[in-house]
Amino acid sequence: MSALERYEVHFRADAVEDLDALFRYIVEQSSLEIADGYLARIERVCRSLASLPMRGTAVPGRVAGLRTMGFERRVTILFRVKDERVDILRILYGGRDLGPQIERLAEE
């Protein structure tokens, strides 16, 4: 893949649900403006994987290509790199245990 080629970034349904839940939580705890800004930054970081998909940490195990990446010390982004595609699998807030999430992905 040349420097000009980019990976496609796709948000899986669970990741979209995670973002929706996080948005609602931040609106309740703070404000609509803060929630909008925070989620825009998360989305921007996720979309930046189109040009640098191998960032983060590889997760060994049963899910080929699985990686994690932290965001602003409170969010963990689970994603998979395969061929020329990056799938955003989960966006987890607040230090949730990744073990059950990874096991669920392995069963899919």
Phi and psi in degrees as a GROMACS rama.xvg file:
@    title "Ramachandran Plot"
@    xaxis  label "Phi"
@    yaxis  label "Psi"
@TYPE xy
-79.3523  170.148  SER-2
-62.6656  -24.839  ALA-3
-83.3543  -20.6816  LEU-4
-76.2767  148.84  GLU-5
-129.129  150.203  ARG-6
-78.6197  151.591  TYR-7
-85.1911  136.12  GLU-8
-109.416  125.579  VAL-9
-125.654  136.409  HIS-10
-95.9806  117.767  PHE-11
-72.5676  162.037  ARG-12
-56.0382  -41.2754  ALA-13
-63.0286  -37.8045  ASP-14
-66.5539  -40.1518  ALA-15
-63.7521  -42.2563  VAL-16
-63.4451  -40.0443  GLU-17
-59.2416  -45.0166  ASP-18
-63.4291  -42.361  LEU-19
-60.8434  -45.3584  ASP-20
-65.0079  -40.8341  ALA-21
-64.4444  -41.7224  LEU-22
-58.6253  -49.826  PHE-23
-60.0349  -42.295  ARG-24
-61.4664  -46.7712  TYR-25
-66.8161  -38.9528  ILE-26
-60.1931  -44.2123  VAL-27
-64.4648  -38.9653  GLU-28
-84.3714  -24.4332  GLN-29
-137.801  -93.9448  SER-30
-160.53  164.468  SER-31
-62.1568  -41.9318  LEU-32
-63.0918  -43.2706  GLU-33
-66.1333  -41.8674  ILE-34
-62.0331  -44.9422  ALA-35
-58.2818  -47.6067  ASP-36
-64.737  -42.641  GLY-37
-64.4424  -47.9254  TYR-38
-67.5154  -33.0877  LEU-39
-62.8412  -39.1094  ALA-40
-67.4352  -40.2205  ARG-41
-62.0638  -47.1582  ILE-42
-61.9731  -39.708  GLU-43
-62.2552  -42.8695  ARG-44
-64.0238  -43.3835  VAL-45
-61.5277  -45.952  CYS-46
-67.6063  -24.6849  ARG-47
-67.9602  -14.0009  SER-48
-66.2823  -13.7017  LEU-49
-60.6858  -32.7817  ALA-50
-104.352  -20.7244  SER-51
-136.254  70.2846  LEU-52
-74.1122  -15.4171  PRO-53
-94.893  18.9406  MET-54
-70.815  173.332  ARG-55
80.9393  -157.942  GLY-56
-121.281  129.518  THR-57
-68.4154  141.273  ALA-58
-110.178  108.636  VAL-59
-68.9667  151.692  PRO-60
139.047  -152.183  GLY-61
-82.7896  -7.39655  ARG-62
-106.174  102.611  VAL-63
-62.1504  133.921  ALA-64
77.979  7.33326  GLY-65
-73.2713  136.452  LEU-66
-139.452  158.11  ARG-67
-125.018  153.513  THR-68
-147.483  132.246  MET-69
-84.074  155.327  GLY-70
-137.878  118.57  PHE-71
46.8885  38.5976  GLU-72
61.6673  -0.475142  ARG-73
-121.032  -15.6876  ARG-74
-122.983  139.257  VAL-75
-115.485  126.855  THR-76
-102.702  121.978  ILE-77
-99.2258  126.781  LEU-78
-144.891  160.21  PHE-79
-124.607  134.282  ARG-80
-107.837  123.305  VAL-81
-146.529  127.216  LYS-82
55.3487  -120.879  ASP-83
-111.564  35.6593  GLU-84
-135.615  141.424  ARG-85
-117.703  120.692  VAL-86
-102.749  120.244  ASP-87
-81.7639  113.3  ILE-88
-92.4402  -45.9068  LEU-89
-146.668  151.803  ARG-90
-130.652  102.735  ILE-91
-106.75  131.08  LEU-92
-105.71  140.893  TYR-93
78.5987  37.0182  GLY-94
69.6788  30.869  GLY-95
-63.5324  149.337  ARG-96
-67.3707  122.986  ASP-97
-78.2894  -23.4525  LEU-98
-50.361  -55.8338  GLY-99
-61.5641  -35.8509  PRO-100
-65.3136  -42.604  GLN-101
-68.2405  -40.4912  ILE-102
-60.9392  -42.2004  GLU-103
-61.4405  -41.7816  ARG-104
-64.1707  -37.1778  LEU-105
-65.543  -29.419  ALA-106
-81.0085  -14.118  GLU-107
